[in-house]
Amino acid sequence: VQLVESGGGLVQSGGSLRLSCAASGLIFSIFPMRWARQAPGKGLEWVSDIDSDGRTSYADSVKGRFTASRDNAKNTLYLQMNSLKPEDTAVYYCGIVGSSLRGQGTQVTVSS
């Protein structure tokens, strides 16, 4: 199983980014998926879950600004991030709910 995140970068406060997570080696459509992030010097923080039917849940810190989605035909998970804040700066990871497996991460840096 392999998960590969992409789409990170440097953006100004208030800007937007769209992260992608390409999955391979698994029947992607049946697995609930997760986005998490790790800011410098901090632990891993849950961001969002999306189940196999596309139902989503979000951390309070990102609710109303971030939207998770999935394209099961493309084996790809997405995270649309709007109204970004400096405190969103972190390495973002995708993973499978209930598994420790995750990708290598993609860096998101939000400048003030």
C-alpha positions in Angstrom: 0.0 0.0 0.0 1.3 3.4 -0.9 0.0 6.9 -0.1 1.5 9.9 -1.8 0.6 13.5 -0.9 1.1 16.5 -3.1 -0.1 20.1 -3.5 1.6 21.7 -0.6 3.5 25.0 -0.8 3.9 28.5 0.4 0.8 30.7 0.5 -0.2 34.0 2.1 -2.7 34.2 4.9 -6.2 34.1 3.4 -5.1 32.1 0.5 -6.1 28.6 -0.7 -4.4 25.3 -1.5 -5.7 21.9 -2.6 -3.9 18.9 -1.4 -4.1 15.5 -3.1 -3.3 12.0 -1.8 -2.8 9.3 -4.4 -3.4 5.8 -3.1 -2.3 2.5 -4.6 -2.2 -1.1 -3.6 -5.5 -1.1 -1.9 -9.2 -1.1 -2.7 -9.4 2.6 -2.1 -13.2 2.9 -2.3 -13.9 0.8 0.7 -11.6 2.6 3.2 -12.4 5.6 5.4 -9.5 8.1 4.9 -8.0 10.7 7.1 -6.0 13.9 6.9 -3.8 14.9 9.8 -1.0 17.5 10.2 2.0 18.1 12.3 3.2 21.6 13.0 6.8 22.3 13.9 7.6 21.1 17.4 4.1 19.7 17.9 2.4 16.3 17.8 0.2 14.9 15.1 -3.2 16.6 14.9 -6.3 15.2 13.3 -7.8 17.4 10.6 -10.5 15.4 8.8 -12.0 12.0 8.1 -14.0 11.0 5.1 -15.8 7.7 4.9 -16.3 5.4 1.9 -19.6 7.2 1.2 -18.1 10.6 1.3 -19.4 11.7 4.7 -16.9 14.0 6.4 -15.9 15.2 9.8 -13.6 18.0 10.7 -11.5 19.4 13.6 -13.0 22.6 15.0 -9.9 24.5 14.0 -10.6 23.9 10.3 -14.3 23.5 10.2 -15.9 25.8 7.6 -12.5 26.4 5.9 -11.3 23.0 4.8 -13.2 20.5 2.7 -12.2 16.8 2.2 -13.4 14.9 -0.8 -12.5 11.7 -2.6 -12.6 10.4 -6.2 -12.8 6.6 -5.9 -12.4 6.2 -9.6 -9.0 7.9 -9.4 -8.0 6.4 -6.0 -7.4 9.9 -4.8 -8.2 11.9 -1.7 -8.4 15.7 -1.6 -8.3 18.4 0.9 -9.4 21.9 -0.2 -8.0 24.5 2.2 -9.4 28.0 2.1 -8.9 31.0 4.2 -5.6 29.7 5.4 -4.0 31.0 8.5 -0.4 31.0 9.7 -1.4 28.5 12.4 -2.3 26.0 9.5 1.4 25.8 8.8 2.3 22.1 9.1 3.3 18.9 7.2 0.0 17.4 6.1 -0.4 13.6 5.9 -3.1 11.4 4.5 -3.8 8.0 6.1 -6.3 5.2 6.4 -8.6 5.5 9.4 -7.6 2.8 12.0 -4.2 2.3 10.5 -0.8 3.8 11.3 0.0 3.9 7.6 0.5 7.3 6.1 2.2 9.0 3.3 5.4 11.0 3.4 3.6 14.3 3.9 3.4 17.6 2.0 4.5 20.9 3.6 2.1 23.7 3.8 3.4 27.1 4.9 1.1 30.1 5.4 2.8 33.5 5.7 1.2 36.3 7.6 
